[in-house]
Amino acid sequence: QVQLVQSGGGLVQPGGSLRLSCAASLSIFSGYAVGWYRQAPGKQRELVAAMSSGGNTNYADSVKGRFTISRDNAKKTVYLQMNSLKPEDTAVYYCNVHSTMRRVDYWGQGTQVTVSL
């Protein structure tokens, strides 16, 4: 059973930074696409950032220039560096690892990020 274990998150003031991590229990990590999603209360889950197995990235317009997704294939870990955080970034953040070729889609347990004074 593949597990994605998230860490990081918490409470931060507006303008602050946080880094989320997501470690995968996969034997081979490099061939998977990865991403971060978030879900605020009363809203649908939305894509925040994604990275293909080849390293191509895309970001939601609302986080461009503030958030950075990265991965360490040796550590089988994906990261989300979040800078200049705003109250509207408050949500539960989920990591995702998937492979269309392998037809698998894995999710982390979610971690709360709260941006408030």
N, C-alpha and C positions, 0 to 999 in steps of 0.2 A: 504494500500500500504506500503510494507516494504521499509524502507530507510536505507542506510548505509552512515553515515556521517564521512568523513575522516578529520583529522587535522594533523598538523605537516608538515614536509617537508621544502623546501626552499633552500637557497644557503649555502654551507659549503666548507671549504678548505679541500684539501686532508689530510687524517689522522684524520679528525674530526668525530663527531658523530651526529646522529639525531634519533628522535623517532617518528614514525608514529602511529596514533591511528585511530580506526575505530569503531564507535558506531552504534549498530544495534537497530532498532525499532521493535524488535521481542518480543513476549510475553514470549517465552521460548527460550533461547539462547544455553543452554548446549548441546542440541542434534544435533547441526549443526557442520559440519567441516568448518574450516576457512583457509584462505590463503592470501598471498600477491603475486601479479604479477607485472611485470614492462614491459614497452614498450619504447624502445629508438627510436629516429628518424630513419626511414628507416628499422626498424627491427620488427620482430614479437613479440607479447606479450609472455613473458616467466614466468614460475613459479619461484618465489624466495624462498618462504617458505610456508609450510603448516602444519596444526595441525588437527588431527582427533578429533572427539567428546570425545574420550577417552584419548586424550593428547599426542598421538604419533606424532612425528614431522619428517619432512624431508626438506632438503635444497638443493638448487642448488649448485653444486660443487664450483661455483665462489664466493659464499658467506659463505660457511661453515667456522665456527670459527670466523666470523666477525658479522654476523646478528643473532638475536634471535627473534623467534616468541613466543608470549605468549597471554594468554587470561584471562579475568576476567569475569566469567559467571554472577556474581552478578551485575556487571556494564554493561553486554552485550557488551563488548568491546574487540577487538583484537588489539594487539600492534606489532610493528616491531621495535626492537632496532637495529640500524645500527651503527657499530663502524668501525674504520679504513677505512673510506670511500675512494674510489678511483674514479678518473674521469670516468672510465668505468661504474660506478654505476649510472651515470646520466641517468635519465629516468622519465617517468610518472609512478607512483606507484598506483596500484589499489588493494583494498581489496575485498575479495570474501567470501561469506558465502553461503554454499549449503548443501542440504540434498538429498541424492539419494533416500532414503525411501519416502520422501515427494515430490520428483521430483521438487525441487525448486533450483534456482541458482540466487543469488543476487550480485550486484556489486556496489562498491563505485564510487564516481564521479571522482576519480583520483586526485593525487597531485604531483606537480613537485618537483623532487629532483635534484639539480645541484651541482656537486662537481667540484670546480674550484678555482684557485688562484685568 
